[in-house]
Amino acid sequence: MPYLIRSWADGDAGSDREISRAIYPEYREEPNHPAWFPAQQLGAPDEYSSRYVVVDNEMGQRVAYATLWELRSRRYRFDLAVHPEWQRQGLATQLLSRVMSDARTFGATGLQARVRDDKTAAIEFIQRRGFVESHRMGAYRLDISRVGAYDSQTTFLTRLRDFGIEVTNLAELRERDVHYLERLHELYSAALDGWPDPDPDPAGPIPIPLERFKGWLDELRQPEAFFVGKHNQRYVAFTSFFDIGTGVHPEYRRKGIATMLKAGSVADAQRQGFRAFRFRLI
C-alpha cells in the first residue's frame, strides 16, 4: 500500500493547515489581508472525538486528514481534506468511512459536513454517501481599501446613544462587570431566536452551555473589538468582525441597532488598518 492511514499524533500538528492551504491557495493567513477570515478557519478544532491522517509511504508526506468532533450533545461535524495531488485515489472514501463509523460508535444522531458551493466534486462525493443539503451560508466581503472612509466610530456611537444605547466592548466589560459572562450568555441565547440552525436537533433547540460560550469568548483575538450595546444597563446587542458575529435581542430588533453596531465595527477596522471585512449570512 503506497500510503498509511493512522490516528493523529502530536507530530502531525499543523499538517491539516498545510493540506488546506494547498486546496485553498487564495486564502491568506495575514490578519490584514482580505482573505484572512476564511484562512483562520482552516484546520479542525483542538478538541476532537477522533482524528486521522494519511501519510504517503514513499515521501513520508502527510497528504490527507479527517477530524470528527461533537458540536453539541450527539450532534457531530467533521472536516476532511485531501491534498490536490493525491485526490481521486480513494483516500477520502476511506477517511469518511472511519469518521462515519466513529460517529455511530459515539451514538451520534446527526453528522454535518461543510462544503464550499464551488467545490462541485466534493458536493457530489458527500451526496453519493447520503448527505443532503440542509443549510447554506452566504459570505460577503467588503474590501475596505477600495471604499471611501467610513464615518468615524464616534459618529455611530453618537447615533446609538440617541436611541439610548450605550456601546462598550468585551475588554471593558471584563474589568467593570463581574457578571458580564452570565449577562452576555443570556443575550446570546436570546439572540439565537430566529437564527437558522444548520443542523437542527430533532428534539428541538438545545441551549449553548455557559462554559462553551465562555470558551468562545476566551478565544477572541481582539476583545476590544467585540462591541456590546447596552440599554439601561441591559445587554441588548453585540457584534464582532473576528468571531461569533452579530446579534440583537428580539425585543430590540428592527431599530437599526445591528446596522449601526456593524458600521461602527467597520469604522474601527478601517482605523486599525484592516483591508477587508467579511460578513456571514445564515
Secondary structure as UniProt FT lines:
FT   STRAND          3..7
FT   HELIX           10..12
FT   TURN            13..14
FT   HELIX           15..23
FT   TURN            25..26
FT   TURN            31..32
FT   TURN            34..35
FT   HELIX           36..39
FT   TURN            40..41
FT   STRAND          50..56
FT   TURN            57..59
FT   STRAND          62..72
FT   TURN            73..74
FT   STRAND          75..82
FT   HELIX           84..86
FT   TURN            87..88
FT   HELIX           91..105
FT   TURN            106..107
FT   STRAND          110..113
FT   TURN            117..118
FT   HELIX           120..127
FT   TURN            128..130
FT   STRAND          138..143
FT   HELIX           144..146
FT   HELIX           153..162
FT   TURN            163..164
FT   STRAND          166..169
FT   HELIX           170..176
FT   TURN            178..179
FT   HELIX           180..191
FT   TURN            192..194
FT   TURN            202..203
FT   HELIX           210..218
FT   HELIX           223..225
FT   STRAND          227..231
FT   TURN            232..233
FT   STRAND          234..239
FT   STRAND          246..248
FT   HELIX           250..252
FT   HELIX           257..272
FT   STRAND          276..281
//
